[in-house]
Amino acid sequence: MLQGILGRKLGMTQIFDDKGRWVGVTVIEAGPCPVTQIKTTQTDGYNAVQLGFGRHKRNTKAVAGHLAKANVKDPIHILREFTVDGEPPVKTGDTIKVDVLKGIAKVDVMGITKGKGFQGIIKRWHKNSGPKTHGSMHQRQHGSMSSAEDPGHVRPGTIGFGHMGMDRFTQKNLLIVRIDDAKNLLLVRGAVPGPNGNYVVVKKSANQHVAVAVSEEAKIEKKGAKPAAKKPAGK
């Protein structure tokens, strides 16, 4: 069964959930996504469904020809695959909407993080700064990166300054707060990687356990003991 969809991050806001709790959520425009290709074990060695999302100014001739086979006329911005167990439940040309995520408690959202440009070692790797008094000239510089005699060079993989951000990152186990079928909106609790307008991939999380808050009275009753009687006020 297909349990994923493509979307675009719209931003963050705050809402009240079904229990009246005030939570911060990220609004994702999830779908509609046309099915552009079906892969099976007979033809490709595995079962998968390829989805498209987002308007594009124009596609290359190769991509346009690929979309024409699925009867998709509008240019598509991104194409992504979702593996499925067994035969794919959809066919080429179908449209996947946000209701495909109904019945799922948690999702993993993958996106590209914000680009920070060229940054130093303190901001990039959270290293400690140098002394700020007594004429110190290296408040924002790194310290020793290797020994002079052995090995006599900086080892590969040593952290340092350089480009920060623009990495693919997956935020896991985000709780689904609300699904709006009419507007194709998905509201998840917490933050999603990337700036507003960033394209994201939403998949079902492996962990679907949702913690439920239990009152102290319920804990005592579960153990078989009676809760202590409350004393009258003023005594």
Order of alpha helices (4+ residues) and beta strands (2+ residues): beta-beta-beta-beta-alpha-beta-beta-beta-beta-alpha-beta-beta-beta-beta-alpha
